[in-house]
Amino acid sequence: MAKSSLKSTLAVSLNNYLDAGAIVAGSSGITLWQNYLGLSEMHLGWLNALSANALGAAIGAIIGGFLADKFGRKFIFTYNLLVYMLGVLIVMFSVSFPMLLCGFLITGISVGIGVPASWTYISESSEVNNRGRNICISQMSWGLGPMFILFFGMLLAPGGMLYAPVESLAHAILGADAAQAAAEVFSSRVVFFTLFVVAFIAWNLQRQLEESAEFTAQKAEKKNSSIVDNIKLLFTNGIAVKTVCFLAAIYLTWNLVASVMGFFMPHIYETAGGLSNEDANMLSCVSWIFVVVTTFIISFFVDKVAHRFFYVFGLAAALTAWILIIGGGVTTISGIWLFTILWGINNGSSVQVFYALWGSELFPAKFRAGAQGLMFFIVRGLSAAWGLVFTYIYGDNGEGFTTAAFCMVALLAVSLIVGLIGMPNTRGKSLEEITKERYGENY
């Protein structure tokens, strides 16, 4: 891998750390916020729906995608993480549900704005034979975010090894007679502070990057159309429309499951599995360790081995996880551990890896980021609605877990079948070659 490609990939991949980190930072402390603010399951559903996990990211993606195609990928990197830091600060200082919801929404919008530009930039900056590997590095960052955030959450949670200084900080600010719930939620505030620090570092790195060479070439040849023109092109080109439908279908059905697990996994472990907040975060952290390890391994082979193998492997692990947990029950510790490991393997060789790769390969540069933004809008927007439905199916104490699990199996099966039918053959081809094959010379 070329040094310049690796350096830019690592800098941009921090956006994935911040994306998944924001989701899991909310989920790891959601029970603490629930106790502090007296939130119902429906309140939790709205937090999920408007967060980086769903609608917040959806709104940001459709805006950020077309902005990246019009003004450049670097334009997004220069300003977007300032919005992210603002959202995180609002969460850190939240004292009411509306304030917490606002912070989740602003952070989510920033995440959505950054995702299409990030995946597009990584692909456009990669060499032909390491494009898949660079996307895997981005996916590893997506795994490292939750892994570290959950690790911090485990240490800082009530009963954790580092909770004592957090409690002391809370009482120093709130007073010695502060309510227990108010003191305990400070552990979540500190976790969000770590995201603020990483966002600040990422912003400083990304604003020093050079613009994508492919975007620069488009602009020099005056192929850089207006946002309205790009939208028209996207919706009137038959190949582009079919590609959007295919990619949105495989990513949506997988993400409806993954989005629930990303936000509610520790909460499910606590309510349906009967674990403590500390143990729930620990198990979730273990799952993300398997994500990182699995992605690291496949990064060496994804540009050499047929994509079909890794696609099937990841979804087979996911389906096995949910089928076994239905049979064995989420209340057994062995069942929870097996589910945790298999779900981690799935995320490491997940649909998201190939959605990110194919989404940045199968569209011409002039609306490449915009197309990804549109798909991300569709997927995360519907995930927001599903998050609300899931809380209704799941129930207050996990009484509907088995029904919800059958829904997950059905969604994953659809993702597998549609992916196998429509899978493209892009391995070893340059973005220019892929564009000419699919769209001709005019793009």
Secondary structure as the mmCIF struct_conf table of DSSP 4:
data_model
#
loop_
_struct_conf.conf_type_id
_struct_conf.id
_struct_conf.beg_label_comp_id
_struct_conf.beg_label_asym_id
_struct_conf.beg_label_seq_id
_struct_conf.end_label_comp_id
_struct_conf.end_label_asym_id
_struct_conf.end_label_seq_id
HELX_RH_AL_P HELX_RH_AL_P1 LYS A 3 SER A 28
TURN_TY1_P TURN_TY1_P1 GLY A 29 GLY A 29
HELX_RH_AL_P HELX_RH_AL_P2 ILE A 30 LEU A 37
TURN_TY1_P TURN_TY1_P2 GLY A 38 GLY A 38
HELX_RH_AL_P HELX_RH_AL_P3 GLU A 41 ALA A 49
TURN_TY1_P TURN_TY1_P3 LEU A 50 LEU A 50
BEND BEND1 SER A 51 SER A 51
TURN_TY1_P TURN_TY1_P4 ALA A 52 ALA A 54
HELX_RH_AL_P HELX_RH_AL_P4 LEU A 55 PHE A 71
HELX_RH_AL_P HELX_RH_AL_P5 ARG A 73 MET A 92
TURN_TY1_P TURN_TY1_P5 PHE A 93 PHE A 93
BEND BEND2 SER A 96 SER A 96
HELX_RH_AL_P HELX_RH_AL_P6 PHE A 97 SER A 125
BEND BEND3 SER A 126 SER A 126
HELX_RH_3T_P HELX_RH_3T_P1 VAL A 128 ASN A 130
HELX_RH_AL_P HELX_RH_AL_P7 ARG A 131 LEU A 156
BEND BEND4 ALA A 157 ALA A 157
TURN_TY1_P TURN_TY1_P6 PRO A 158 GLY A 159
BEND BEND5 GLY A 160 GLY A 160
TURN_TY1_P TURN_TY1_P7 MET A 161 LEU A 162
HELX_RH_AL_P HELX_RH_AL_P8 TYR A 163 LEU A 174
TURN_TY1_P TURN_TY1_P8 ALA A 176 ASP A 177
HELX_RH_AL_P HELX_RH_AL_P9 GLN A 180 GLU A 184
TURN_TY1_P TURN_TY1_P9 VAL A 185 VAL A 185
HELX_RH_AL_P HELX_RH_AL_P10 PHE A 186 GLN A 206
TURN_TY1_P TURN_TY1_P10 ARG A 207 GLN A 208
BEND BEND6 LEU A 209 LEU A 209
HELX_LH_PP_P HELX_LH_PP_P1 GLU A 210 SER A 212
HELX_RH_AL_P HELX_RH_AL_P11 ALA A 213 ALA A 220
TURN_TY1_P TURN_TY1_P11 GLU A 221 LYS A 222
HELX_RH_AL_P HELX_RH_AL_P12 ILE A 227 THR A 236
HELX_RH_AL_P HELX_RH_AL_P13 GLY A 238 THR A 271
TURN_TY1_P TURN_TY1_P12 ALA A 272 ALA A 272
BEND BEND7 GLY A 273 GLY A 273
HELX_RH_AL_P HELX_RH_AL_P14 ASN A 277 SER A 299
TURN_TY1_P TURN_TY1_P13 PHE A 300 LYS A 304
BEND BEND8 VAL A 305 VAL A 305
HELX_RH_AL_P HELX_RH_AL_P15 HIS A 307 GLY A 328
TURN_TY1_P TURN_TY1_P14 VAL A 330 THR A 331
BEND BEND9 THR A 332 THR A 332
HELX_RH_AL_P HELX_RH_AL_P16 ILE A 333 GLY A 348
TURN_TY1_P TURN_TY1_P15 SER A 349 SER A 349
HELX_RH_AL_P HELX_RH_AL_P17 VAL A 351 GLU A 361
BEND BEND10 LEU A 362 PHE A 363
HELX_RH_3T_P HELX_RH_3T_P2 ALA A 365 PHE A 367
HELX_RH_AL_P HELX_RH_AL_P18 ARG A 368 TYR A 394
TURN_TY1_P TURN_TY1_P16 ASP A 396 ASN A 397
BEND BEND11 GLY A 398 GLY A 398
TURN_TY1_P TURN_TY1_P17 GLU A 399 GLY A 400
HELX_RH_AL_P HELX_RH_AL_P19 PHE A 401 GLY A 422
TURN_TY1_P TURN_TY1_P18 ARG A 427 GLY A 428
HELX_RH_AL_P HELX_RH_AL_P20 LEU A 431 TYR A 439
TURN_TY1_P TURN_TY1_P19 GLU A 441 ASN A 442
#
